[in-house]
Amino acid sequence: MARLGVAPHVADKILNHQEGTISGVAAVYQRHEFLAEGKEALDRWGAHVEDIVRTFGMLKPTILIDGKPLDRCTAKPLRTESVLARSQ
């Protein structure tokens, strides 16, 4: 998030870090939730992820159960031929 220009204390709030950049006495008195800043940060993160997906394409990882590919829709093992056909 730092690369996207998100302030460390905002990233700490988003990630729910209890001990972050605001700690000690400051944490006792600093009760602001940074909701608007968090929304902006998550919007930036979403745009960043969309750029990655657009650049590299949507990658669908193969789920393996006992070394066999699993069909995500039916939760049944796929035949190897159908997996090979999908990857081409």
N, C-alpha and C positions, 0 to 999 in steps of 0.2 A: 504494500500500500504506500510505502514511502516513495517508491518510484513514481507513483501516480499523483504525488503531491499531497497526500493525506497526512495531517499532523499526527504525531505519535500519540497524543492524549486522545484523539478521536478514534484512532485504530484500537487503542486499549479499550475504550468504551464499547466499540463494535464487537470486539472479541471477548468482552466481559472479563478482562484481566482485573483482578482485585488489587494486585500490587503492580502498578504501572508507572508512567511518567509523573503522575500526580500521586504522591504518597505522603505518609507522615501526617503532620498537622494540616498541611494543605488539603489532603484528602478528606479530613474531617469537615472542613469548611467549604470545600468545593463540591457543591451538590448539583451543579448544572449537568443535565443529561446529554448535551450536545446532539440533540435529535436532528436538527436541521443540517448540522455538519456531518452527522452520520449518514443521513439520507444522500447528501451530495457525494460522500465517499463511496457509498454502495452503488450509486449511479455510475460513478467513474469506474468502479470495479466491474460492474456489469458490461459497460462499454468495452473495457479491456478484454474481458472474456469473449465478447462477441467478435472483436477484432481477431483474436486468436482462432476462433472457430471459422471465421470467414477466410482467414489466411490459409489455414491448414486443412480445412474441411472438417465435417463432423466425423470424428473417429468413434467407432463403436467397438469397445473392447469385448473380446470373447470371454464369456464366463465359462470356466471349466469346473466340472464336478466329476471327481474320480478320473481326471484326465480326459474327459469327454466334453465337447462343447455343449452348452445348454441353450435351448431355445427360450428366449426371454418371455415370449407370449404364452407358451404352453407349459413351461418349466419341465419339458421333457428333453432328454438328450437328442441332439441332432445327428443325422447321418453325416458322415464325413464328406460325402459327395456334395451335399447341399451347402455345407460351410465353404467348401472350395469354390463352388459356383458363385456364392455371394461375394467372395473376396476378389473376383475377377471383374 
